[in-house]
Amino acid sequence: MACQPLISGIMLSLGPQSFCDKEFLYQMDADAWRAELDAMQQFGIDWLGCWSGLEYCLERQAAVPGGDLIAFLLREAEERQMQLSFSCGFAPGWWEEWNLAKALDFTGSRMEQIVRRYGASPAFSSWYLDYEIYLRWGREAELMTELYSDITARAHEMNGKPVIVSPFFMPDTADCCGHFRYGEPEEYYQFWHNLLRTSKIDILALQDNGGQHLSCFTEEERLPYIRAMIRACRDAGTRYWGNVESGELPVASLTEFVARYGRGSDVNALRIRPDWRAVPLPKLEEKLQLAARDADKIMSWGYMEFYRPAGGAENRRLYQAYCAYRDRVPAEGDAGSSGKNV
């Protein structure tokens, strides 16, 4: 295995557009945050990806000393030998306008603001590209390559930190879930190999659920896309991380999804979000084992939503069950590293 089959990084969403309400993050005082970070470390987490809502967080007063949540987290992370990755920023209207100059101006300004305020912290480890895609074709593919290339070059020039991107894949051939043009696994290889080679992105962390996080897709259905992306990373010289997502929408099939929610519905719609659940632990273990074969490190979306023990009784049960699994995994010396940080 390339790393231990354990989650060592999580995505931390900070804004009002998050999957679930994040207002509590700004109401927690220093003691509450230290308890939160203690629980994360006990879980095995040493990396936080601060992504969606970072722009909001930069302007929002929090209940921690000084009111600056990011500065507080960086100080705590340094003491705890944890690392933080920061979103490069997402320009409103990008998917509707495809205005490259506007997006680069917005993102560049946000990156400069982050470096100016937090660039001296040794816990600031990397940048996160907050323009998530699966595939694009034609002029849109060219624009994504230009966008990624320019942002990556700016990041490297500003402070030399690596850039991380976390794409997804869509095995839905019938356009049932959302509206996504279908692409064969080989198309993923060709698109991402070219994009990674051209842009010089440092790390790709593939979202492993596929199909907008529907539970019905099997490992056999997901594997061809995962293998194509790993091959693209290797051939482009890009480090590969796993993004083993710990939340999903439980449906038995695409037919059931359409019957319950309507063809083309978005799983992130507010009316659908309450139906999401944590990935069952046996399945999560299988996903972790699969990712550990090739990934330098395994991060996850879903901890804050389904596992943080302060989130309620079910969260605490899941947290404890995962920790019991973690304790069964062979020690680092027996099964490689738990994850190489950036």
C-alpha positions in Angstrom: 0.0 0.0 0.0 1.1 3.6 -0.7 -0.4 4.8 2.6 -2.4 3.4 5.5 -6.2 3.0 4.8 -7.0 5.8 7.1 -8.5 9.3 6.8 -5.8 11.9 7.6 -7.3 15.0 6.1 -10.8 16.6 5.9 -12.5 19.3 4.0 -13.7 22.2 6.2 -16.4 24.3 4.6 -16.7 27.8 6.2 -19.5 29.7 4.5 -23.3 30.0 4.3 -23.5 28.0 1.1 -22.1 24.9 2.8 -23.8 21.6 2.7 -25.1 22.2 6.2 -25.3 25.2 8.4 -21.8 26.4 9.5 -22.8 29.3 11.7 -21.8 27.3 14.8 -18.1 27.6 13.6 -18.2 31.3 14.4 -20.0 30.9 17.7 -17.4 28.5 19.1 -14.9 30.1 21.5 -11.2 29.0 21.9 -12.0 26.2 24.3 -14.7 24.8 22.1 -12.4 24.9 19.0 -9.5 23.3 20.9 -11.9 20.4 21.9 -12.9 20.2 18.2 -9.3 20.0 17.1 -8.5 17.4 19.8 -11.3 15.2 18.4 -10.0 15.6 14.9 -6.5 14.6 16.0 -7.8 11.6 17.9 -9.6 10.6 14.7 -6.3 10.8 12.9 -6.6 14.1 11.1 -3.6 16.3 10.5 -4.7 18.3 7.4 -7.7 20.7 7.0 -8.8 21.9 3.6 -10.4 25.3 4.0 -12.5 25.6 0.9 -16.1 26.7 0.3 -16.8 29.9 2.1 -13.3 31.0 2.8 -14.1 34.4 1.3 -16.9 34.7 3.8 -14.7 33.6 6.7 -12.1 36.3 5.9 -14.7 39.0 6.6 -16.6 37.3 9.4 -15.9 37.9 13.1 -15.6 34.7 15.2 -15.8 34.1 18.9 -12.1 33.2 19.2 -9.5 35.7 20.6 -9.0 38.5 18.0 -12.0 37.4 16.0 -10.0 36.0 13.1 -10.9 32.3 12.9 -8.2 31.5 10.2 -5.4 33.1 12.3 -6.6 31.1 15.3 -6.6 27.8 13.4 -3.2 28.5 12.0 -1.7 29.1 15.5 -3.4 25.9 16.8 -2.3 23.9 13.8 1.3 25.0 14.2 1.3 23.9 17.8 -0.3 20.6 16.9 1.8 19.9 13.8 -1.3 20.1 11.6 -1.5 21.7 8.2 -4.1 24.0 6.5 -4.8 24.3 2.8 -6.6 27.4 1.5 -9.0 27.9 -1.3 -7.7 30.0 -4.1 -11.2 31.6 -4.3 -14.2 31.0 -6.6 -15.4 33.8 -8.8 -19.2 34.1 -8.7 -20.8 33.5 -12.1 -17.9 31.5 -13.6 -20.0 28.5 -14.7 -22.6 30.9 -16.3 -20.2 33.4 -17.9 -16.9 31.6 -18.5 -15.2 35.0 -18.2 -11.6 34.1 -17.7 -10.2 37.6 -17.1 -12.9 38.2 -14.4 -12.2 34.8 -12.7 -8.4 35.3 -12.7 -8.8 38.9 -11.3 -11.1 37.7 -8.5 -9.0 34.7 -7.6 -5.7 36.5 -7.8 -7.0 39.2 -5.4 -8.2 36.5 -2.9 -4.8 34.8 -3.0 -3.0 38.0 -2.4 -5.2 38.7 0.6 -4.5 35.3 2.0 -0.8 35.5 1.6 -0.7 39.0 3.0 -2.6 38.0 6.1 -1.4 34.4 6.7 1.6 33.7 4.5 4.1 33.7 7.3 2.5 30.8 9.1 4.3 27.5 8.8 1.0 25.7 9.0 -0.1 27.2 5.7 0.8 24.2 3.5 -1.0 24.4 0.2 -3.7 25.9 -2.1 -7.0 24.3 -3.0 -8.4 24.9 -6.5 -12.1 25.6 -5.8 -13.2 25.2 -9.4 -14.3 21.6 -9.3 -15.0 19.7 -12.5 -15.1 16.2 -14.0 -14.7 16.7 -17.8 -15.1 19.6 -20.2 -15.0 19.6 -24.0 -14.1 22.1 -26.7 -13.7 25.8 -25.7 -14.7 25.0 -22.1 -11.8 22.5 -21.8 -9.4 25.2 -23.1 -10.7 27.7 -20.6 -10.4 25.3 -17.7 -6.8 24.5 -18.7 -6.0 28.3 -18.9 -7.7 28.9 -15.6 -5.9 26.1 -13.8 -2.6 26.9 -15.4 -2.7 30.6 -14.5 -3.8 30.0 -10.9 -1.2 27.3 -10.3 1.5 29.6 -11.7 0.4 32.5 -9.5 0.4 30.2 -6.4 3.9 28.9 -7.1 5.1 32.5 -7.7 3.4 33.9 -4.6 4.7 31.5 -2.0 5.8 28.3 -3.6 3.0 26.2 -2.0 1.7 23.2 -3.9 -1.7 23.4 -5.6 -4.4 20.7 -5.0 -7.4 19.9 -7.2 -10.2 17.5 -6.3 -12.2 16.5 -9.4 -15.1 14.0 -9.6 -16.4 11.5 -12.2 -19.8 10.6 -13.5 -20.6 7.0 -14.3 -24.3 7.9 -15.0 -24.8 7.1 -18.7 -28.5 8.0 -18.8 -28.3 11.7 -17.5 -30.5 10.8 -14.5 -28.6 12.7 -11.8 -27.9 16.3 -12.6 -27.1 17.3 -16.2 -23.7 16.0 -17.1 -22.5 14.9 -20.5 -21.2 11.3 -20.2 -17.5 10.6 -20.8 -15.8 7.2 -21.1 -12.9 6.5 -18.7 -10.4 6.9 -21.5 -11.7 10.5 -22.0 -10.9 11.2 -18.4 -7.4 10.0 -18.9 -6.9 12.1 -22.1 -8.4 15.3 -20.6 -6.7 15.1 -17.2 -3.3 14.0 -18.5 -3.3 17.0 -20.8 -4.6 19.4 -18.1 -2.2 18.2 -15.4 0.8 18.2 -17.7 0.0 21.7 -19.0 -1.1 23.4 -15.7 1.7 21.9 -13.4 -0.9 21.2 -10.7 1.0 19.4 -7.9 -1.6 17.1 -6.3 -4.9 15.6 -7.6 -7.3 14.1 -4.9 -10.0 12.2 -6.7 -13.5 12.2 -5.2 -14.2 8.5 -5.1 -18.0 8.3 -4.8 -18.8 9.2 -8.4 -22.3 9.8 -9.8 -22.9 12.8 -7.5 -22.4 10.7 -4.4 -25.1 8.2 -5.0 -24.7 5.0 -3.0 -25.8 2.7 -5.8 -22.6 2.7 -7.8 -20.5 -0.3 -7.1 -16.7 -0.5 -6.9 -16.6 -2.3 -10.2 -18.5 0.6 -11.8 -16.2 3.2 -10.2 -12.9 1.5 -10.8 -12.4 2.2 -14.5 -12.6 6.0 -13.8 -10.4 5.8 -10.8 -7.7 3.8 -12.7 -7.9 6.3 -15.6 -7.3 9.2 -13.2 -4.4 7.5 -11.4 -2.8 6.7 -14.8 -3.2 10.4 -15.8 -1.5 11.5 -12.6 1.4 9.1 -13.0 2.0 10.0 -16.7 1.8 13.8 -15.9 4.1 13.6 -12.8 1.3 14.7 -10.5 1.0 13.3 -6.9 -2.2 11.3 -6.3 -4.3 11.6 -3.1 -7.5 9.8 -2.4 -10.6 11.8 -1.5 -12.6 9.0 0.2 -15.9 10.6 0.8 -17.7 9.6 3.9 -21.1 10.9 3.0 -23.5 9.7 0.3 -27.2 9.7 -0.8 -28.6 6.2 -0.2 -30.5 5.0 -3.3 -30.7 1.4 -4.6 -30.4 2.5 -8.3 -30.6 5.4 -10.7 -34.2 4.4 -11.4 -35.0 4.9 -7.7 -33.3 8.2 -7.7 -35.4 9.5 -10.6 -38.6 8.1 -9.0 -37.9 9.8 -5.7 -36.3 13.1 -6.8 -37.0 13.6 -10.5 -34.7 13.1 -13.5 -31.8 15.6 -13.6 -32.2 16.6 -9.9 -29.1 17.9 -8.2 -28.2 15.8 -5.1 -27.0 19.0 -3.3 -30.4 20.6 -3.6 -31.8 21.8 -0.3 -34.8 19.5 -0.5 -32.5 16.4 -1.0 -29.7 17.2 1.6 -31.7 15.9 4.6 -31.7 12.4 3.0 -27.9 12.1 2.9 -26.3 9.7 5.3 -22.8 8.6 6.4 -21.2 5.9 4.2 -21.7 2.6 6.1 -18.5 1.6 7.9 -17.9 -1.7 6.0 -18.2 0.2 2.7 -16.0 3.0 4.0 -13.4 0.5 5.0 -13.4 -1.0 1.4 -13.1 2.5 -0.1 -10.2 3.3 2.2 -8.4 0.0 1.3 -8.9 0.7 -2.4 -7.5 4.3 -2.1 -4.5 3.2 0.0 -3.1 1.1 -2.9 -2.1 4.2 -4.8 -2.7 7.4 -2.8 0.1 9.3 -0.9 -2.5 10.5 1.5 -6.3 10.1 2.1 -8.5 13.0 2.7 -12.3 13.0 3.1 -15.4 15.1 2.7 -18.1 14.2 5.3 -16.4 14.3 8.7 -17.8 17.7 9.7 -21.3 16.7 8.5 -21.5 13.1 9.8 -18.6 12.3 12.2 -17.7 15.2 14.4 -18.7 14.1 17.9 -20.1 17.4 18.9 -22.7 17.0 16.1 -25.0 14.7 18.0 -25.5 11.1 19.2 -25.4 9.5 15.8 -22.2 11.4 14.9 -20.6 10.2 18.2 -21.6 6.6 17.4 -20.0 6.9 13.9 -16.9 8.6 15.3 -16.4 5.8 17.9 -17.0 3.1 15.3 -14.4 4.6 12.9 -11.9 5.0 15.7 -12.4 1.3 16.6 -11.6 0.5 12.9 -8.6 2.8 13.0 -7.2 0.9 16.0 -7.4 -2.4 14.0 -5.3 -1.1 11.2 -1.7 -2.2 11.4 0.8 0.2 12.9 2.6 2.6 10.6 5.8 0.6 10.6 3.9 -2.5 9.4 1.8 -0.9 6.6 3.5 2.2 5.4 2.7 5.8 6.3 -0.7 7.1 7.2 -0.2 9.9 4.7 2.4 12.2 3.3 1.6 15.8 4.0 2.4 18.6 1.5 
